[in-house]
Structures are given as structure tokens and as C-alpha cells.
Amino acid sequence: MKENRERTSESNHANPQAAVSSSAWTALAIISSLALVTMYGETMVLPAIPDFIKDFGISYDTSSWILSSYLIAGAVMTPIAGKLSDVYGKKKVLLVVMMIYSAGILAGGFSNTFSFMLSARIAQGVGISMFPIAFGIVRDIFPAEKLAIAQGIFTSTFFGGAVVGLLAGAKIILDHGWHYTFFSVFPIAIGLALIMARFIRVKKTGEQENSMQSTRIDVKGAVTLSVTIILFLMGLSYLQDLHSGSLSSLVFFAASAASAAIFASLEKRISHPLIDLKLLAHKVLLPSNIILMTVGISTFMVYQTIPILIRSPQPLGFGGDPITIANVQLPFMIVSLVVSAASGFFVSRVGNFRLTALGTIICTIGFFSILAFHSTEPMISLTLTIISVGLSFSFVGGFNIILVSSPQKVEGISLGMTVLLVLVGQSLGPSLAGMYQQMHQSTIPGISGSFPAAQSYDEIFLSASLISVLSVILVAVLKKSIKQMKEHVDIKPDSEL
């Protein structure tokens, strides 16, 4: 025992990052603040969606790009920033990404046209790529036995930031307008970047120093993937025009399919693809990734819809204000915060697969509940709480299954690919919701403009429910795949699933 303690002490002196020193906890606090601030900046946008529609004079389906552009930029930039951090160092790339994000936040506050706002949102979306890099820093400065605690603290701040964003953002929007929500984030982001530059230390490893020759960035793949997603979303935007004889939607879908084929061809030919198609075809990883994508699609359909439903004038909506939106969505965020913080307990009790299966079932119940009971604010709040439990279970269990099932040498690649696919899936949700809101509209006597009709909300929540049912079906497929893979000793024991 004495010898073991001496060896541990020597190891800690040889590698200061292995010891959980006060500097490591300080770094964790700073990095966790990064997640909190960024999620605050994103969540505050939700209550303002109706204001964007009014101020920019855009349609409901066009408004979906406020969320979708942010998510697409994050999906494409996450693997690129991850590889750049391997080449140039995590801290350096993290600071560069933070500067781009901060510029996007500032630009959002000055936006006076939709195109300018879209550009700002793309820059803000680049900020999503901060999170894998930030977690990589946490992994570097904490020893393995303390990593789970550090990860739990870091993850919980996401939902903590969302809670703050809903409350503070709604108040700022109501008192000063949505421009000031962006202005409130900018100085905090800059200050946090300066603190990170001063106090965070990440030691380069030999592997990082030699990665310049070994790492290649798939720029062609990133561009092609972006084009594929954008064309597909454009197809969704024009889908309602099919009944009038317009073929624009079909043209966009065809172009998207062609772009997807080019993307697949490119990914097969390079050594470091954005999406490893062979790895994606893994019997366990494929259904797990699709489950996470489907849950994300359904959830973001609701994200796009609730603010518009609450702020639309009666009788087509509730005639509420940004504070009302915050109050309705707050239980969702609080429950997500609690459940994510307790995720380790749940996994240890039921295992990753059962947690994922339970999560998809609870999500489906929640989406069917909001379909049946969305006529009052308390009922919406209750159904969102149900969805938040299912969403947290699904994501914790699903990501852990992917981590456990991925071949050890490509765990990082596999998780990065999953994050990309989840963001792609989430980007589809707002576009689907916007399509229904644009297809079914009605007017109110004495009030100018048109608003989504009751039919649009019914179809949004029904579609979200049916998509969620698909995730439950995929769980059955996943169970069979896990059983088959265990027989071939291809994944880790039952205790880890």
C-alpha cells in the first residue's frame, strides 16, 4: 500500500494534471461557466421567436432557420474544431472558437435584417464545437477516478444555463427587447475567454505534438454535408406548395439526395472522414444513433412550437408574453437538470440499455400527452416535464451505449460522429414545425396578420409522437443487435449495458 501511494505521488509530480489540485477544480469551474453562459445565450432566444417573425417580417417556416442554422453550423464545425484542437492544442482552438461565438453574439444584438441575424446565428452555432473540446480539457486535467464527478458537474451546467436563460432572457425581452438579450451575453463571454486564457493550463502530449502530420480535416465533406442538409430543409420549406403544382420541393429533395450521394462517396475515399460509414454501420451504433436523432427531431419540433403557441393571440394561442413562455418551459429545464445530475445513479440501477428503452417510452408518452392536452398552459408544462425525463434518460443511456459499444481505438471518433448526427437530427425539428405552421394558418378579427391554426399544432404534436414511436421500435432492434454482438464478444459485459 505504501509503495502504491509513493508511486501515485511520483506520478502526480511527474504529471501535475493527474492530481486533483485546486487549479483543476478552478479550471472545471471556468469551463463549466462556459457551458452555463453558452446555454443561457441559446435558451434566451426561444421566447423571442415570435418577435423575430414580427420584426423581420418572415414566415413561420422561414423562422425555423433561426434554430436550424445554429444547429447545422454546430454539426459541421464540431468534428472540424475537434481535429484542429488535436493539431494546435485544445486551449488555443477553444479560445478561437469562443471569439467567433462572441462575435456572433454581438452581431445578433445589432441585427436589423433576417439575413444579418442568420449570419450571426451561424457564428453562434460555431460555438457548439466548444463543448467536446472543453470536455477534452476536463479529461486531461482530471484523473480517471474523478472524471465521472467532473463530467457530472460539467453536464449539469448545461441545464443550469438553460434555466437562467429562460428566466433572465424572458425578463430582458419583456423590459428591453430581444436585442439586449444578446448584449447581455457578450461581455460575459469576453470576460470568460480572458479568464480561460489566464488560468487554464493544458499540457501538450507527444501525440498532440505529432498530430500535424497524421490529422487531415475533411473540408470537402463538411461543405457537402452542409449543402445536403440545407437543400433538404429547403425542400421541407417548400413542401406545402406541392398542392398548388409547384415542384420546387421535389427539386430541392432531389438535389439533396444527389449531394448526399457525393458526400458518401467522399467519405469512403478519405482516411479521416466526418462520418465513418463503416463505423456507422455497426449493428449497435447504427440503431443507437438513429434513436438519438429521432428523439432530437421530436424535441426540437416542440422547441420551435411552444413559444409561438403561447404568444399567438387568443383564440389561436394563449396571448402570453415572454415571461409566460419561461414559466411554461421552466419545469422542463429544472427536471432535465435534476435528472442529468442523477444520471450516474440511474445507470447503475438499471443499466444503459434499459435506461434508453425507458427514456424512449416516456418520451413517446409525453409527446402523445401534449398532442391530447395542449389547451392550457399547466397541461403543456406537465407534458413537457414528462418529455424532459424521457429525453434525459434516452440521451444518457444512448450516449453510454455508444461509448461502451464503440471499438476502443475509435471511441472519440464514434462519439464525435454521434454528436454530429444528433445535431443534424435536431436541425430537422424546427423546419418540420415551421412547415406545419405555414401550411395551416388563420386570422383573428381586429388583429392584423395570420397565425398558425389549431390544425398546425395538432399535426406538429402528432408527427413528433409518431417519430418518437420510431425510437421505441428501434429500441427493439437495438436489443436484438446487442444480443447478437455479445455472442461474438464484440462489446463489453452486461454490467456496462
N, C-alpha and C positions, 0 to 999 in steps of 0.2 A: 504493500500500500504506500509506504514511504517513498519507494522508488518510483511508483506511478505518479505520486504528487510532484516529485522532483522533475520527472520527465515532462509533466504538464506545465510546470512552472518554466522549465527551459524552453518549451515550445512557445509559450506565451511571450517570453522575452525575445525569442527569435522572430516571432511574427506577432507584433502588438495587436493586430486586428483580431487575433484569435481570442484575446481576453475581453470579457465584457467589462470594459472600463467605463468611467463616467463619460469619456469622449464618445464611446459607441452609443450610449443612451442619448447623449446630446445630438449626435448625428441622426439617430432614429426619430427624435422629436422634430428635428428640422425637416427631414424627408416626409414624415407623417403630416407636417403642416403643409407641405407641398400638395399632398392628396386632398387635404381639407380645403385649401384655397381653390384648387382647380375644380373640385366638385361643387363648391359654393358658386364659382363663376358659371358653371354649366347649369346647375339647377335653377338659378335665378332667372334663366331665360324662359323656363316653362310658363310661368304666369303671364309673360309678356307676348306670347304668340298671337293672341287676338289683337294686341296693339301693333305688332308688325304688319299684320294683314291690313289693318286700317290705315296706318301711317304710310306704308309703301304702296298701297292700292293694288295688292296682289290677290290672286285667287287662293282658295283653300289648298288645292293640290300643289300650287307653287310654294306655299308657306312650308310645306313638308321639307323643302330643301334647307331650311334653317337648321334642322336636326340632321338630315341626311348628309349634307355637305361636310359637316363636322365629323360625322362617323366615318365617312369614306376616306377623308384625309387621315384620320387616325388609323384606319385599317391599313392603308398603303404605307404610311410612314413608320408604323411600329416595327416591322421587320428591318426596314432600312436603317432606322436610328439604332436598333439593336446591333446591327453589324458594324455600323460606324463606331459605336461605343467599344466594340472589340478591337477596332483598329486604333482609334485615337484616345481611348480611355473613357470610362463611364462619366466621370465628373465633368470633363470638358464638353462632351456631347450633350449631357443633361443641361448644362448652363446655356449652350447654344439654343437648344430646343425651348428652354424657358424664355429666352429673349424673343424668339419667334412668337411664342404664345402670348407674351406680354404685349408685343406689337399688335397682335390680333385683337387683344382685349381693348387696347387703346383705340384702335381703328373702329371697333364695334361701337364705342361711345360716340364717335364722330360720324357714324354712318347716317347719310340722309337719302340714300337710294338703296334699292334692294341689291343691285349688283355689287355695290360697295360693301354692304353687310355680308353678302355671300363670300366675298374675298376675305373679310375679317373672320368669318366663321371657319373658313378653310385653314387660316393661320392658327386659329384657336384649336382646331382639330389636330394639328401637328403636335399639340401639347399632350395628346393621349399617349404618344410614344414615350413620354417621360416615365410612365409607370413601370414598365418592365425594366428600364434602366435603373430606376430608383430601387426597385426590389433587388436587383442585382447588387447594388451597393450595400443594401441591408445584408444580403447573403455573404458579402465579402467581409463585413466588419463584425458579424456575429458568429460564434461557434455553432456547430450543428445542434447541440443540445439546447441552445437558447433560440434557435431560429424560429421555431413554431410560435413562441411568445412574441417575438419581434414581428413576425408576419401577421399575427392576430391584431396587434396594435396598429400596424400599418393599414391593414384592410379595413378595420373598423372606422378609421378616419374618413374613408370614402363616404360612408353613410352619415357620419357626423357632419361633414361638409354639406351634404345634401339637405340635412335638417336646417342648418344655418342658412343655406341658400334660399330655401323656401320661405323662411320667416323674414330674414333681412331683405331678401330680394323683393318680396311682395310689398313690404313696407316702403322701400325706396321707390318702387314703381308707382305706388299709390300717391306718395307725397311729392315726388320729384320727376317722375317719368323714367322710362326704361333706359335712356342714355346713361343715367347716373349709376345704374347697376354696374355697368362696365367700368365707369370711372372709379367706383369704389374698390374694384378688384386690382386695378393697375398698380397703385403704389404699394400694395401688399405684395404683389408678385415680384416687383422690382426689389423691394426690401428683402424678400425671402431669397432671391437669387444672390444678393450681396452677402447675406449671412451664410449661404451654402458655399460660396466661393472662399469665404474666410475660415469657416470652421470644419468643413468636411474634408477628410483626407482618405484617399483611396490609393493603396499601393498597387503599382503595376506588377503583374505576374509575368513570368517568362513567356507564357502562352500569349498574353496580350501583346508583348513586345514583338513577337514573331508573326503576329496575325496579319500584318500588312500584305505579306505575300500570299497567305492562304485564304483570305476573305475576299470574295467578289460580291459586289452589290448588283442585284438584279433590277437595273433601271428599266430595261425594256419590259420586263414582267410587270413592274409597278405601274408603268404607263398603260400597258394593255389591260391590266386588271381594272384600273380606274375607268378607262373607256368602256369596258364591258359593263361595269356596274352603272355608270351614268346613262348609257344607252338603254339599259333595262329599265331604270327608273323613269326615263323619258317615255318609254313605251307605256308604263303604268299611268303616267300623267295624261296621255292622250287616249287611254283605253275607253273613256266614256264617249269619245267621238265616233266610235265604230257604228253606233246605231244610226248616225247621220250619213254614213257612207264613206267617211274619211278613213284612209288606210295608213295614216301616219303612225299609229301604234304598232301595226304589224311590221312596218318598215324598220322602226326602232328595235323591235324584238329580233328581227332577222339580223340586223346589224350587230346587235348584242351577241347573238349566237355565233356569228362569224368571228367576232372579236374574242369570244370565249375559246373558240377552236384554235385561234392563233396563240392565245395565252397558254393553252395546254401544250401546244407544240413547242413553244419557247421553254416552258418549264421542264419538258422532257430532255432538252438538249444541254442544259447548263448544270454545273456541279453544285451551285448554291441557290436553288430556286426559292421564290417566296412561298410557294406551296409545293411540298414534295408529294407528287401524285402517288408514288409507291407507298409512302408512309401513310398518306390519307386513306389509301385502300385497305389498310389494316382492319381486320374483322371487328376489332373492338373500337378502334379510334374513329372509324367512319360513322357508325351509329351514334357514338358519344358526341361527336362534333355536330351532327345534324340535330340531335336533341337540344344542344345548347343554342344552335341557330334558331330553331323553331320557337323555343321559349323566348328568345330575344325579339323575334319578329312580333309575336303576340304582345309582349310587354310594351314595345315602343309604338305599336298601334294605339294602345291605351294612353301612353305618354302624350302623344300628339293630340288626342281627342278630348281628354278631360278638361284642359284649360278652355277650349273652345265651347264645350257643352256648358260649363259653369258660367262663362262670361257672355254667352249669347243672351239676348233679351228674352223675357218670357213672352209667349208660352213655349218657344222653341228651345229655350235654355233656362238657366236659373237666375239670370240677371245679376250675377255676383261680380265681385271685384277681385283684384289680385290677392287680397287677404283671404277671401273665401276659398280661392284655389289652394292657398297654402294650408288652410285648416283642413280641407278635404284630403289633401295628399300627405299631410304630416304623419298620420298613423302608419302609412306605408313605409316612410323613411325610418321612423323610430323602430318599428318591428324589424325591418331589414338590418338596422344597426345592432339590435339585441341578438338576433338570430346569427348574424355573421360572427359576432364576438364569441358566441357559444358553439360555433361550428365544430370545434375540436371535440366537445362533449358529445354532440350528436353522432359524429363519425365513429367515435369509439364505442358508442352504444349499438348502432345498427349497421355500420359499415357503409362504404361508399355507394355500392350498387343500390341497396335498399333505400338509402337517403335520396338518391337520384330518382328512383321509382316513386317514392312517396312525394317528392317535390313535383314531379310532372302531374301526378294525380291531383294534388292540392291546387296546382296552377289551373288545371282544367276545371275543377270545381269553382275556383274563383272567377274564371272568365265566363262560365255559364251563369254564375250568380250575378255578375254585372250586366249580362245580357237580360236577365229576368228582372233585376232590381236596380235600375238606374234612374228612377223617377224622383228620388230625393237625395240630398247631399249626405245625410248619415248612412244611407244604404250604400252609396258609392264608396264612402270612406271605409265601411266594413268590408266590402268586397275587395277593395284594394289591399286591405290588411291581409286577407286570405291569400291573395296573389303574392304578396311580399314574402310570406312564409314559404310558399311553393317555389318561388323564384330563388330564394336564398338556398334552400335545400338542393334544388336542381343544379345550381352553379357550383356550390361547394362540392357536392358529390360528383358531378360531371367532370370538373377540372381535376379532382383527385384520381378518378378512374383513368383519365388520360395520362396523368403523371405516372401512375403505377403501371399502366399497360404499355407505355412507350419504351422501346429499347433504350437501355441505359445511356448509350453513346449519343442518342439524339433526343434526350428529354427536353433540352432547351429549345431545339428546333420545333419539336412537336407542340410544346406549349405556346410558342410564338405563332405557329400556324393556327392554333385554336383561337387565340386572341384575334387574329386577323379575320377568321371565318365568323366569329361571333359578332364582330363589328360590322362585317358585311351584312349579316342577317339583320342586325338591329337597324341598319340604314334602310332596309326594305319596309319596316313597320310604318314610319311616318308617311311614306309615299302611298302605301295601301290605304291608310286612314284618310289622307288628303284626297285620294281618288274618289272615295265614297262621299266625302263631304262636298266635293264639287259636283258629283252626279245628282245628288238629291238635295235641292235647296228650296226654300220657301221664303215668303215675305211676310212682314207684320205691318198691319195698317198703322200709319202715322210714324213709322220708323223707316228711314232710307236704307237701301241696300237689301241684300238677301243673306240668309243664314242657313246652315245645314238643317235639314228637316229631320223629324224623328226617325224616318226610314234609314237615314245615313248612319245614325248611331246604332240602330238595330243590326245593320249589315256589318258594321265595324266590329261590334262585340261578338256577333255570330262567327265572323271569319276568324277572329282571334281565338274563339273557343274551338273551332274545327282544326285550326293549325295546332293548337295545344293538344288535341286528341291525337294528332300525328305523333307527338312526342311520347305519349303513353304507348302507342303501338310500337314505336322504335325501342322502347324500354324492353319489350318482349323479345325483339330481335337481338338487342344487346345481351340479354340474359342467355340466350342460346349461343351467341358468339363467345361470351366469357366461358361458358361451359366447355365449348369445343377447344378454346385456346388453353384452358387449364389442362386438358387431356394431353396436349402436346408440350406441356411445361413451358409455355411461351410467355406467361405472365406470373406475377408474384402470388403468394398463397392467399387463401380465402380471408385470412385475418386482415389483409390490407385492402380488401374489396368490400 
